[in-house]
Amino acid sequence: MRRATFVTAALAGAGVLAGASTAYATLAPRMHELAPDETGVLACHVAWDGSARAPVLDHREGSGCAGFTGASVDGQGRINVTHTYDPVVAIIVTPDEAAAGRGLTAGASGGSARTMLTVTDARVGRRLYLHTERDADRVGSGSGWWLVITNDAR
């Protein structure tokens, strides 16, 4: 009886290993589909204008924003940033020193020529709905996020 259990376990383990190998084998070619010279990188500082209660693309020297076309707040209270390149391969969003000091972080979602940022305030322990005055005022002037987008430039 013990031998049968061992054999069953060994066969199950081999099946798992074979499945993992097969899964890796199907992913391996996809890793090499996009060469480094076929990618582009966009970077922009998305600042918050406290008086307008709205995001703005920071075009000051050193802030970049080439390829970015606009920023606004949508009906769900997220920051929407539009850019000229599509499709998106990866998105990184980092709070600037003012936002970090206020406990504000943001998570990015996208994949097309529009990236949505959902802002969270650690001081109140929840996401902010920036289309409301109360939450928009929590951000304050001078806060912002650095947005780095890697895109498929083929």
C-alpha positions in Angstrom: 0.0 0.0 0.0 2.8 2.4 0.8 4.5 1.7 -2.5 1.3 2.5 -4.4 1.1 5.8 -2.5 4.7 6.6 -3.3 4.3 5.8 -7.0 1.1 7.9 -7.2 2.9 10.9 -5.5 5.9 10.5 -7.8 3.7 10.4 -10.9 1.8 13.5 -9.7 5.1 15.3 -9.0 6.4 14.4 -12.5 3.1 15.8 -13.9 3.5 19.0 -12.1 7.1 19.3 -13.3 6.2 18.5 -16.8 3.4 21.1 -16.6 5.7 23.7 -15.3 8.3 23.0 -18.0 5.6 23.2 -20.6 4.3 26.4 -19.2 7.8 27.9 -19.2 8.5 26.6 -22.7 5.4 28.5 -24.0 6.4 31.7 -22.2 10.1 31.6 -23.2 9.6 32.7 -26.8 7.4 35.6 -25.7 10.2 37.0 -23.5 12.3 37.6 -26.6 9.5 39.0 -28.8 10.3 42.6 -27.9 13.9 43.7 -28.3 15.3 46.6 -26.3 15.7 48.7 -29.4 11.9 48.2 -30.1 10.9 49.9 -26.8 10.4 53.5 -26.0 10.4 55.2 -22.6 8.2 58.2 -21.7 8.6 60.1 -18.4 6.6 62.9 -16.9 6.0 64.6 -13.6 2.2 64.9 -13.1 1.7 67.7 -10.6 -1.4 68.6 -8.6 -2.7 72.2 -8.9 -4.4 72.7 -5.5 -6.3 75.9 -6.6 -7.7 74.2 -9.7 -8.1 70.9 -7.9 -6.7 69.2 -11.0 -3.6 67.5 -12.3 -1.2 69.2 -14.7 1.7 68.0 -16.8 4.8 69.6 -15.4 6.7 71.0 -18.4 9.3 72.8 -16.4 13.0 72.1 -17.3 14.0 68.6 -16.1 10.4 67.3 -15.8 10.1 66.0 -19.4 6.6 65.1 -20.5 7.5 64.7 -24.2 4.8 62.5 -25.6 2.2 63.2 -22.9 -0.9 65.1 -24.1 -3.1 65.7 -21.1 -4.1 65.1 -17.6 -7.6 65.3 -16.0 -9.8 63.7 -13.3 -12.4 61.2 -14.4 -15.8 60.5 -13.0 -14.4 57.8 -10.7 -12.0 60.2 -9.1 -8.8 58.9 -10.8 -6.2 60.9 -12.6 -6.2 60.2 -16.3 -3.0 60.8 -18.2 -3.0 60.6 -22.0 0.0 60.0 -24.1 0.8 59.4 -27.7 2.3 55.9 -27.5 0.4 52.6 -27.5 0.6 49.8 -26.6 2.1 50.1 -23.1 4.5 47.4 -21.9 5.1 48.6 -18.3 4.1 51.5 -16.1 5.9 52.8 -13.0 4.5 55.5 -10.8 6.4 57.1 -7.9 5.3 59.9 -5.6 7.5 63.0 -5.6 8.9 64.2 -2.3 5.8 66.4 -1.5 3.3 63.6 -2.1 5.5 61.1 -0.2 5.7 63.5 2.7 1.9 63.7 2.8 1.5 59.9 2.6 0.1 60.0 -0.9 0.8 57.1 -3.2 -0.7 56.1 -6.6 -1.2 52.9 -8.5 -1.3 52.9 -12.3 -3.6 51.1 -14.6 -3.4 51.2 -18.4 -2.2 49.5 -21.5 -3.3 51.9 -24.2 -2.7 55.6 -24.8 -4.5 56.4 -21.5 -3.1 55.6 -18.0 -5.2 55.9 -14.9 -3.7 56.8 -11.5 -5.6 55.8 -8.4 -4.4 57.9 -5.4 -4.3 56.6 -1.9 -3.8 58.6 1.3 -2.0 56.6 4.1 -3.1 59.3 6.6 -6.7 58.3 6.3 -6.1 54.8 5.1 -8.1 54.8 1.9 -8.1 55.8 -1.8 -9.0 59.3 -2.7 -11.8 60.3 -5.0 -10.3 63.3 -6.6 -13.5 64.5 -8.3 -14.7 65.5 -4.8 -13.6 68.7 -3.2 -12.8 67.1 0.1 -10.4 64.5 -1.3 -9.0 66.9 -3.9 -8.1 69.3 -1.1 -6.2 66.5 0.7 -3.6 66.4 -2.1 -2.6 70.0 -1.8 -0.5 72.1 -4.2 3.0 70.9 -4.9 2.2 67.2 -4.7 2.7 65.0 -7.7 3.8 61.7 -9.2 6.6 60.7 -11.6 5.1 58.5 -14.3 7.4 56.3 -16.4 5.9 54.4 -19.3 7.7 51.8 -21.4 6.0 51.3 -24.7 6.2 49.0 -27.7 7.8 51.2 -30.3 7.6 48.8 -33.2 
